[in-house]
Amino acid sequence: MNRSKPIWDTPNGYGLVSRYLHWLMAILFVWQFTSTILRFFVKDVPIYNFIWPTHSQVGFALLLLVLVRGVWGLLNLSKRPHKAGVSGKLAGLGHLIIYGLMFAVPALALLRTYGNGRGFSFLGMEIFAKTGVQDAALTTPGNAAHGLLGWVLLAVIVGHVVMALVHHFALRDNTLRHMTGHRVTN
């Protein structure tokens, strides 16, 4: 019996890279949304003061990871475990919405930061320098949509988790097993 864990995706499940990227991003999203919820409900408590300063760093990491994950997904597109029919099409649409939001939310924040003339560094590496020049054409989209789309993203992620649990516990299919790395049953 071959117990090797494939790096590439297969019709029977996602490979190591896809699974690690998925679960790493899940952990970072929990951190990110925890910081946002704390900011919204209970500013200036010790946990907020600890977690909020990481918000832009984690957001940029998520932007990088969604780009890596998108490229990896395209390289594996024909090998992935897809469902046929309407449910497969709906799942595909749901994933496109998630990917679009995972890109748009941090990209809007980055655009807003640049438009505010503030510099931005990621883990000590300068991404763009501080200019001190404000540009409303760059800040307006971020001000208008970053927060709103962030909450929409949270709702979509919650829906994604709920559907994974419905597939596992109610439909009793292999959908969740594809992403956990457990052996797919027939």
N, C-alpha and C positions, 0 to 999 in steps of 0.2 A: 504494500500500500504506500503510495506517495503522499507523504505528509508535508511536503514543501509548501511554503506559502508564496504564491505567485506575486510578483511585483505588479504585473499588468492585470487589468480587469479581464474577467472571463464572463461568459453567459451565466455561470453558476455563482458569481459573486464578484465584489470589488476587490482589487489587489491591495497590497500593503500600502502603496503610496496614496491611493484614493482614500482608503480608510484612515490613515494617519492624518492626512490633510483635513478630512471631514471632522474627525474628533478633536483635533487641535483647534480648528476654527470654532467648534461647538464650545469648547472651554473658554476661548477668548471672547465669544459672544456672551456667555454667561457673565464673565467679568465686565464686559462693556455695558451690558444692559443693567447690571447691578449698579455700576457707577451712575448711569443715567437715572435710574429709579431713585437712588439715594439723593441725587441732585434735585430731582423733582419734588421729593417728599420730605427729606430730612437733612437739609444742608447744615454744615457746621457741626457735625458730630464726628467723633474720632475716626470712625470707619470711612465716612465720606472724605474727610481730610486726607486719609491714606490712599483711597482708591481713585478719587477724581483726577488728581494730577497725572495719572497714567492714561487718561481717556484718549488723548490725541495720539499717543504712542501706540496703544493697542489698536486704535482705528486705522492707523497707517499700516500696521502689521497685517490687519485683516484685508486691507486693500491689496497689499502685495500677495497675500495668500490666495485671494480670490482670482488674481491674475494667473498665478501659478496653477491653481486648481482648474481654471478655465482652459488653459493650454493642455494640461494633463487630460482633462475630460475630452477635449477634441481629439487628442492622440488615441484615446481609448474608445471613442464613440461607437465604433462598429463591434466592439467586444463586450460592451456593458450589458448587464442583465436588465433588459427592457421588457415591459409587458406589452402585449399586443392589444389592439382594439381601443375603445374609448378610454378605458382607465389608463392605458399607457400614454395616450395623447394628453390626457388631463395631468398625469404625473409629469410629463415632459414640459407642459405649459407652466405648471407650478414651479418646476426647477428653473425654468428661464426667468420667471418673476423673481425668485429668490436670488439668482445670480445677478440679475439687473439691479436689484436693490442693494445687494452686498457690494456692488461696485459704486453705485450712485451715491449712497449715503456718505462714505468716507471721501469720495472724490469731491462732493459739494463742500465738505468741511475744509478740505485742502485748498480748494478754489477760494473759499471765503478767507482763509488765513492769508493766502497770497494777496488777495484783494485788499485786505486790511493793512498791508505793508509790513506785517510781522514776518519774521523769518521762521523757518521750520527745519528742525534737525531730527533725525531718527536715529536713536541710539548713538548720539554724538556725531553722526555724519550729516553735514549740511545738505538739505534737499534744495532749499532756495534761501537766499540771503534776505535779511531785513532791508526793506527799501524805505519804510516810513511813509510811503505814498499810498493813499487810499484810492480805490477805484470801485465806485458803486456798481458798475456793470459786472464786476466779479464777485462782490460781496452779496448783492441782492439775491441771486439764486440760492446761495447757501443759507442766508438768513431766512428765506421764505420756505425752503424745502428740507433742509438737513434734519431738523427735529421731527417734522411731520413724517417724512419718509422713514426715519429711524423707528418711530412707533409703528408704522405700517410694516416695516421689516420684522419687528418683534412679533406682531400679530401673525404674519405669514410663517415665521419660524415656529410659533406655537401651533399653528395649523399643521405644519409639516410633522412635528413631533406627534401630534394627535393622530394624524393619518398613519404614521408608522406604527403606532400602538394599535390602531384599529386593524391594520393589516395583520399584525402579529397575533393579537388576542381574539378578535372577532372573525376575521377572514381566515386566520390560521394558514397564511401563505408564507413564502420565504422572503418577503420584502425586507424585513428587519435583519434577517440573517445575512443578507447580501452585504450589509454595511458593518455588521459586527464580526464577521470573519468566521462565524460558526458554520459548520457543515450544513449545506442545503439538503433538505429532505425531499423526497419525491412523494 
